[in-house]
Amino acid sequence: MQMTTPEFHRCIAQMQQGDRDGLKRVYEEYSQLVYAAVRPLLPTPEDAEDVTVDFFIRLWEKADGWRPGTGHRRYITTAACRLAIDRRRKCG
């Protein structure tokens, strides 16, 4: 079953309070989605794994800046793909 938007917002609220359980839940729910979104953009599976991990680290670090908007799945995939594109530019 897919995480609902209210559930995602609760997880973000947990992260904002320093509770890593929120991050763990989001990671468990969306790590495969993030990997699948970034893999075609990167030269190796290892690069995609690195970007996937980087995305969740950044989500944790920037949880205080989260503002509900157009949907959390779109936010997740868009932000992850931007990270992948940045990595590809840096690595050539």
N, C-alpha and C positions, 0 to 999 in steps of 0.2 A: 504494500500500500504506500502511496506517495504522501510525503509530508505536505500538510496544508499550509497555506499562507499564515494563519494564526499560530500554528505550531512553529513555523520558522521564526516568526516575530518573537515568540517566547524564548526560543533558543538564542536569538540575538540579545534579548534582554538578559539572559543568563550570562552571556559573554560580557556584556557591558558591566556586569557586577563581578567579573573575574571568575565566573564559574565555568570551568572547562568542560563540564558535562554538555553544555549547549553546543560547544564546538564539536565535541565527539559525536553528538547526535547528527549534526549537519554533515560532518565528514562521512559518517556511515551511510547517510542517505544519498549524498551527492558526489562522492569521490569518483565513482564510475562514470557519472555524467560529465564531470569536469574532464576526466582523462579522455573520454570519447570525443569531447568537443575540441580538445587541443591537439590530440594525436595527429590528425591530418595536416596540421599547420607546422609540425616540427619534424626534423630529419630522423630522429631516433625515438624509440620507445622510452629510453632513459630520459631524454629531454622532456617528454610528455609527463613522465612520473615526477620529475623535478618541478615542473610548472604546476602540476596538481598540488603538490605539497606547498609550494610557494603561495598558491592561491589561498589555501586554508590558513596559512600563517598570517597573510595579509588580512584575511577576513577577521581573524582574532584581534590583530593589532588595530584595525579600523572599525571595530564593532560600534564604538561610540558615535561614529559618523553615519551609521545606517539610518536611512530615511525610507519608510515604506513608499512604494511607488507602483510601477507598472507590473510587478510580479517578481517574486524572488527567483524563479527558475531562469527567467530571461536575464536578470541581473547576474546570476551566477555564471551562466554560459558566456555572456558578453564580457564580463570582467576577466574571466579565465582566458578567453580568446585574446583579449588585449595583452595580457601577460605573455601569452605564447608568441604573439607578433613582436612584442618588445624583445623577447629572448632571441628570436630568430634574427632580428636586426642586429643585436649585439654580437651574436656568434657568427654572423655571416651566413 
